[in-house]
């Protein structure tokens, strides 16, 4: 339950723990890269693996963790699972953070390449 301290709302330990867990998942360069790609459009696991430069089993494992945490969802399309970020606030956080860092670096498209290299 939120508490008011010095006129400001404080967050509960449970909310902070959940936020820390979500940020912990995003602290992995491969998972952040997956979230960046999914923030732009939905994708199946093989197309994601191609985009992020990861092995299919590794990308699938990252997606499972993100799905368990509630950060991504999937839907069946024939024999494929299509992954997407269902929460527009999560999309906004990922795009703001990564976009701001890319602007600071002066290379909005180059950051994705940097993420790809660090995830390999």
C-alpha positions in Angstrom: 0.0 0.0 0.0 1.3 3.5 -0.9 2.3 5.8 2.0 2.5 9.6 2.0 5.9 10.9 3.3 6.6 14.6 3.3 3.6 15.2 1.0 4.9 12.7 -1.6 3.5 9.3 -2.3 5.9 6.5 -1.5 5.7 3.0 -3.1 5.2 -0.3 -1.3 8.0 -2.8 -1.0 6.0 -5.2 -3.2 5.7 -2.7 -6.1 9.4 -1.8 -5.9 10.3 -5.5 -5.9 8.2 -6.1 -9.0 9.8 -3.1 -10.7 13.3 -4.3 -9.8 12.5 -7.8 -11.2 11.2 -6.3 -14.4 14.3 -4.0 -14.8 16.5 -7.0 -13.9 15.1 -8.9 -16.9 15.7 -5.9 -19.1 19.3 -5.6 -17.8 20.3 -8.4 -20.3 21.4 -7.0 -23.6 19.7 -9.8 -25.6 16.4 -9.4 -23.8 16.5 -5.7 -24.2 17.2 -6.1 -27.9 14.2 -8.5 -28.2 12.0 -5.9 -26.4 13.3 -3.2 -28.6 12.4 -5.2 -31.7 9.0 -6.1 -30.3 8.3 -2.5 -29.4 8.4 -1.8 -33.1 6.3 -4.7 -34.3 5.2 -8.2 -33.4 7.3 -11.1 -34.5 7.8 -14.9 -34.4 10.8 -16.4 -32.8 12.7 -17.2 -36.0 12.4 -13.7 -37.3 13.4 -12.3 -33.9 16.4 -14.6 -33.8 17.4 -13.2 -37.3 16.9 -9.6 -36.1 18.8 -9.9 -32.8 21.5 -12.2 -34.2 20.8 -14.9 -31.6 20.4 -18.6 -31.8 16.8 -19.8 -32.0 16.9 -21.8 -28.7 18.5 -18.8 -26.8 15.9 -16.3 -28.2 13.1 -18.8 -27.3 14.4 -19.1 -23.8 14.6 -15.3 -23.4 11.0 -15.0 -24.7 9.9 -17.6 -22.1 11.4 -15.5 -19.3 9.9 -12.3 -20.6 6.5 -14.0 -21.0 6.6 -15.5 -17.5 7.3 -12.0 -16.2 4.3 -10.6 -18.1 6.4 -8.3 -20.3 5.4 -10.1 -23.6 2.5 -12.1 -24.8 2.1 -14.5 -27.7 -0.7 -15.7 -29.9 -0.9 -18.6 -32.3 -0.9 -18.0 -36.0 -1.0 -21.4 -37.7 2.0 -23.3 -36.5 3.9 -20.2 -35.3 3.8 -18.2 -32.0 3.7 -14.5 -32.6 5.2 -12.4 -29.8 4.2 -8.9 -28.9 4.4 -6.4 -26.1 0.8 -6.1 -24.9 1.3 -3.1 -22.5 1.8 0.3 -24.2 3.5 1.6 -21.1 6.2 -1.1 -21.4 6.6 -0.2 -25.1 7.0 3.5 -24.0 9.6 2.7 -21.3 11.7 0.6 -23.7 11.5 3.2 -26.5 12.2 6.1 -24.2 15.2 4.5 -22.6 16.8 3.0 -25.7 15.9 6.0 -27.9 17.3 8.5 -25.4 20.6 6.5 -25.2 20.7 6.3 -29.0 20.3 10.0 -29.3 23.0 10.6 -26.8 25.3 8.4 -28.8 24.2 10.3 -32.0 23.2 7.1 -33.8 19.5 6.1 -33.5 19.9 3.0 -35.7 23.4 2.2 -34.6 22.3 1.3 -31.1 20.5 -1.8 -32.4 23.8 -2.9 -34.0 25.6 -2.3 -30.7 23.0 -4.4 -28.9 23.4 -7.1 -31.5 27.2 -7.2 -31.0 26.9 -7.3 -27.2 24.4 -10.1 -27.3 26.6 -12.4 -29.5 
